[in-house]
Amino acid sequence: NLTGASGQKRIRIVGKEERMKIQLNSIKSSPKPIRTSWDEEKMCDLVNSLKEEGQVEPIGVHVDGDKFTIVWGHRRTEAARRAGWTDIDAVIVPHDEVNNLIQAGIENLASEEMSIEDKADWATRLLDMGLTKTQISKRSSIPHTTLLRWIDFKKEKDSGVIVPGNIYTQDEGAHKVVEVGRIIKDDVEVKNAILKKAFEEKVNRDVTKEIATAYRDAPTPEVKKKILEVPVMSRDTAADILRRSMNQVRMEQGVDSIREMNEWEKEREEKRTFQDFDFAVKEFLDSMRLFQQIAQKGNALVKYGKYSPEAAKFAIRKIDALIDDLKNYKEALENVK
């Protein structure tokens, strides 16, 4: 028989693990817990569950002098303290660091969802202990592809990738981070910009992948910049995003050209003085060329969806008035003898 802290009775462990009661004040946390945080709402639920239904699964502990160190069961221990308990069911586990870390992971993954950061740290710690990904997968029943994703996620985050928002605490976020990293390679600033866009626009991992692909394939810096600015839709492909961004760049360049021409026309008006008939004819021809350019740019603006229905109706009224003036001008010219 063994005697534990505070004089509590302990039973001999023969063959398989057996439960025992240990005092909560004799338990200390692991110096390297696999969970760095927990959901406070779910913690409250666990406290209520312990009060109403009692403890179902024991915690696992090491014997550590006159104390016990938690191997797994940190949440249950904290919930028991909050519930006002003085002791808790536990099993003594051997000092097998690798096996205990695997079991701690299994226990935590089976209860409350761990954050993706904790999952990645857990898998990486096992790798650092000398296990292969295949061994970890077999001993924990975690799919090999899932382990790879967690490990790649940690590499991305360690490289400086910023993980925005609490939606990235789950595997969906890991998918996004890893896919963006695979496509964009080493440009951390771009990765962060794409992930920020995906988070703010609340798009799924498939669309996030399409945004990254469109950015990688964009032909110019202006189009790349526009990809990060133009909102995406739920079923967008990389081709859709790229085409829309390129059209926006073309449209804005067209608007800039019209603005430059208008400024040039205003400057010319300021310098204008009374001219003879020949100059008036030349001015008219110059203006007609300008109107033609504006009309061509206007067609592009309509094509790329710049006009709302109200703006289109307003423009039509102005064009109709201009057409009437041009018709009158034409009739006057026809009467010139």
C-alpha positions, 0 to 999 in steps of 0.5 A, spaced: 500 500 500 502 507 498 500 513 503 499 519 499 498 527 501 494 529 506 494 522 509 489 519 504 488 512 503 491 509 496 490 502 493 495 498 490 495 498 482 496 491 480 495 489 472 490 494 470 488 501 472 484 502 478 480 508 481 482 511 487 480 518 491 485 523 492 484 530 495 484 536 490 489 540 494 494 535 493 493 535 485 498 540 481 497 541 474 502 539 469 508 543 467 506 542 460 499 541 459 497 540 452 491 545 453 492 552 453 485 554 454 478 552 454 471 555 453 468 558 459 461 556 457 463 549 456 467 549 463 460 552 466 456 546 463 462 541 466 461 544 473 453 543 472 454 536 470 459 534 475 454 536 480 448 533 477 451 526 475 457 526 478 464 524 475 464 519 469 471 518 467 477 519 472 483 523 471 490 521 470 495 523 475 503 521 476 505 520 483 510 526 484 513 526 491 507 527 496 503 530 491 500 528 484 501 531 477 495 531 472 497 527 466 490 528 463 483 531 466 485 538 467 478 541 466 475 536 470 480 537 476 478 545 475 470 543 474 471 539 481 474 545 484 469 550 482 463 545 484 466 545 491 469 538 491 474 536 496 476 530 492 476 527 485 476 520 482 483 518 479 488 513 476 495 512 477 499 512 470 506 510 469 511 515 467 511 514 460 512 520 457 510 519 450 504 514 452 502 519 457 502 525 452 498 520 447 493 519 452 492 526 454 491 528 447 486 522 446 482 524 452 482 532 450 480 530 443 474 526 445 471 531 450 471 538 448 474 541 442 481 543 442 484 549 439 487 548 433 494 551 436 493 546 441 492 540 437 498 542 432 503 543 439 501 536 441 502 533 434 509 537 434 511 535 441 510 527 439 514 528 433 520 532 437 520 525 442 522 521 436 515 518 433 513 519 426 507 521 423 505 514 422 506 512 429 502 518 432 496 516 427 496 509 429 497 510 436 492 516 437 487 514 431 488 521 428 488 520 420 494 521 417 492 527 413 489 531 419 496 530 423 499 533 417 495 539 416 496 540 424 503 540 423 503 545 417 499 549 420 504 550 426 509 551 421 505 557 418 504 560 424 511 560 427 513 563 420 509 569 422 502 568 419 497 571 423 491 567 424 485 572 425 478 571 429 476 565 433 473 561 427 480 559 426 480 555 432 477 549 429 480 545 423 476 549 418 481 555 419 487 550 419 485 548 412 485 555 410 492 557 413 495 551 410 492 552 403 494 559 402 501 557 405 501 552 399 499 557 394 503 563 396 509 560 398 514 564 402 510 571 402 507 572 409 505 579 408 500 576 402 498 570 406 496 575 412 492 579 407 488 573 404 487 570 410 484 577 413 480 578 407 477 571 408 475 572 415 472 579 414 468 576 408 466 570 412 468 565 406 469 558 406 476 554 405 474 553 398 473 560 396 479 562 400 483 557 396 480 560 390 482 567 392 489 565 393 490 562 386 487 568 383 492 572 387 498 568 385 496 568 377 494 575 377 498 579 371 500 585 374 501 588 381 494 593 380 490 586 379 493 583 385 491 589 389 484 589 386 483 582 388 484 583 395 479 589 395 473 586 390 468 582 394 468 575 393 461 571 392 460 564 395 461 560 389 467 564 385 472 560 382 479 563 381 477 565 374 471 569 376 475 573 381 481 574 376 476 576 371 472 581 375 478 584 378 481 585 371 475 588 369 475 593 375 482 595 373 480 596 366 474 600 368 478 605 373 483 606 368 478 608 363 475 613 368 481 616 370 482 617 362 476 621 362 477 625 368 484 627 365 481 629 358 476 633 362 481 637 366 485 638 359 478 641 357 477 645 363 484 648 362 483 649 355 477 653 356 481 658 361 486 659 356 481 660 351 480 667 347 475 669 341 477 666 335 476 666 328 471 661 324 476 656 322 478 655 330 471 654 331 470 649 326 477 646 329 474 646 336 468 643 334 471 637 331 476 636 337 470 636 341 466 631 337 473 626 338 472 627 345 465 626 345 466 619 341 472 617 346 467 619 352 461 615 349 466 609 348 468 609 355 461 610 357 460 603 354 465 600 358 462 603 364 455 600 362 459 593 360 462 593 367 456 594 371 458 601 373 451 604 372 445 603 377 438 603 374 437 610 376 444 613 374 442 609 367 436 613 366 439 620 368 444 619 363 439 617 358 435 623 359 442 627 358 444 624 352 437 625 349 437 632 350 444 632 347 442 628 341 436 634 340 441 639 340 446 635 335 440 634 330 438 642 331 446 643 329 445 638 323 439 642 320 442 648 321 449 646 317 444 643 312 441 650 310 448 653 309 449 655 302 
